Amino acid sequence: MKVLANDGISQSGIDALEKGGYEVSTTTVAQEQLVNYINENDISVLLVRSATTVRKDLIDACPNLKIIGRGGVGMDNIDVEYAR
Protein backbone atom coordinates (compact mmCIF):
# COMPACT_ATOMS: atom_id res chain seq x y z
CA MET A 1 0.00 0.00 0.00
CA LYS A 2 1.38 3.43 -0.92
CA VAL A 3 1.42 6.32 1.54
CA LEU A 4 1.86 9.99 0.68
CA ALA A 5 3.01 12.05 3.67
CA ASN A 6 2.38 15.31 1.87
CA ASP A 7 3.29 17.70 4.68
CA GLY A 8 6.24 15.70 5.98
CA ILE A 9 6.71 12.98 8.57
CA SER A 10 9.47 12.07 11.02
CA GLN A 11 12.03 9.45 10.08
CA SER A 12 10.72 7.23 12.88
CA GLY A 13 7.26 7.45 11.30
CA ILE A 14 8.63 6.49 7.91
CA ASP A 15 10.57 3.61 9.45
CA ALA A 16 7.49 2.30 11.28
CA LEU A 17 5.33 2.46 8.15
CA GLU A 18 7.96 0.79 5.99
CA LYS A 19 8.44 -1.92 8.62
CA GLY A 20 4.69 -2.52 8.35
CA GLY A 21 5.01 -3.05 4.60
CA TYR A 22 3.95 0.40 3.41
CA GLU A 23 5.73 2.30 0.65
CA VAL A 24 6.16 5.90 1.86
CA SER A 25 6.57 9.01 -0.27
CA THR A 26 7.45 12.33 1.35
CA THR A 27 7.10 14.30 -1.87
CA THR A 28 5.37 17.62 -1.19
CA VAL A 29 2.68 17.97 -3.83
CA ALA A 30 0.98 21.32 -4.45
CA GLN A 31 -2.70 21.36 -3.52
CA GLU A 32 -3.80 21.87 -7.15
CA GLN A 33 -1.75 18.83 -8.27
CA LEU A 34 -2.76 16.50 -5.46
CA VAL A 35 -5.61 14.69 -7.25
CA ASN A 36 -3.42 13.89 -10.25
CA TYR A 37 -0.52 12.74 -8.08
CA ILE A 38 -2.69 10.50 -5.90
CA ASN A 39 -4.37 8.87 -8.89
CA GLU A 40 -1.27 8.54 -11.08
CA ASN A 41 0.77 7.01 -8.24
CA ASP A 42 -1.96 4.75 -6.84
CA ILE A 43 -1.80 6.34 -3.38
CA SER A 44 -4.03 4.60 -0.81
CA VAL A 45 -3.11 6.59 2.31
CA LEU A 46 -2.81 10.37 2.53
CA LEU A 47 -1.14 11.83 5.61
CA VAL A 48 -1.39 15.60 6.07
CA ARG A 49 -0.67 18.27 8.62
CA SER A 50 -1.93 21.84 8.33
CA ALA A 51 -0.63 22.80 4.87
CA THR A 52 -2.85 20.40 2.88
CA THR A 53 -6.64 20.44 2.77
CA VAL A 54 -8.71 17.36 2.05
CA ARG A 55 -12.16 18.38 0.92
CA LYS A 56 -15.09 16.56 -0.67
CA ASP A 57 -13.89 17.23 -4.22
CA LEU A 58 -10.49 15.63 -3.57
CA ILE A 59 -12.07 12.64 -1.82
CA ASP A 60 -14.51 12.12 -4.71
CA ALA A 61 -11.75 12.46 -7.32
CA CYS A 62 -9.51 9.84 -5.66
CA PRO A 63 -11.44 6.55 -5.53
CA ASN A 64 -8.40 4.50 -4.41
CA LEU A 65 -7.83 6.66 -1.33
CA LYS A 66 -8.65 4.48 1.68
CA ILE A 67 -7.17 6.36 4.65
CA ILE A 68 -6.71 10.05 5.44
CA GLY A 69 -4.56 10.79 8.47
CA ARG A 70 -3.88 14.11 10.19
CA GLY A 71 -0.73 14.81 12.19
CA GLY A 72 -1.19 17.55 14.75
CA VAL A 73 -4.15 19.12 16.49
CA GLY A 74 -7.56 19.66 14.93
CA MET A 75 -9.23 18.41 11.79
CA ASP A 76 -10.43 21.67 10.26
CA ASN A 77 -8.51 21.02 7.04
CA ILE A 78 -10.30 17.70 6.38
CA ASP A 79 -13.99 17.10 5.56
CA VAL A 80 -14.14 14.43 8.26
CA GLU A 81 -17.87 13.69 8.17
CA TYR A 82 -17.84 13.33 4.39
CA ALA A 83 -14.71 11.16 4.49
CA ARG A 84 -16.37 8.69 6.86
N, C-alpha and C positions, 0 to 999 in steps of 0.2 A: 504494500500500500504506500502511496506517495504522499508526503507531507510537505506543504509549503508554509514555512515560518516567515511570513511576509514582513513582519516588523522586527525580526531578529529573535534569537533564542540563545540561551547560555550553552556553552560547550557541554556541560553536564546534561542538559536537556537533549541535545543532539545525540550524545552518547547513549542515553537511556532509550531513546526512540529507536536508534539503529540497533541496539542490543535486542530490542523487541521485534526486529525484523522490518522496521519501517525505513523507507528511503527518504531522507530529509534534504530539502532545498532551502537555503537561506537567501535566495535571490530576492531582492526588494523590487517588486513589480509595481509600477504606477497604477493608481486606482483605475484609470481609464483603460488600462491594458489587462486588468486582472481576469476578466471573463475569458479572453482569448488564451491567456497563459494557463489558466486552470484547465480549460478544455483541451488545448493542444498538448499539454503535458500529463494528462490523465491524473490530475491531483484529486485525492479522495479526502484529505484532511487539510483544512485551512486554519492556521494559528495566527492570530493577530494581537496587537496591543492597541494603542490609541490612534495610530496613524492611518489605519485601514478601516473603512466602513464596509459592513456586510448587510446590505439591504435586500428587500424582496426581489428586485430586478436581478441582482447578482445570483441569488439563490435559485431563482427560476431559470436563469441562463446556464447554470452549471449542474446538470442532472447527475453527474458522477460524484458530486460533493456529498460526503456522508457525515462528516464531523466538522464543526466550527468551534474552535477553542479561543478563549480570550485570556491573555496574560495580564494581570494587573487588577485594578479595582473598577467595578462598574461594568455595565453592558450596554451603555447608551449608543455605542457605535455598531451594534448588531440588532437586527430585527428578531429578537429572541422568540417571541410568540409565533411569528410566521415560520421561523426555522424549525420549531418543534413539529 
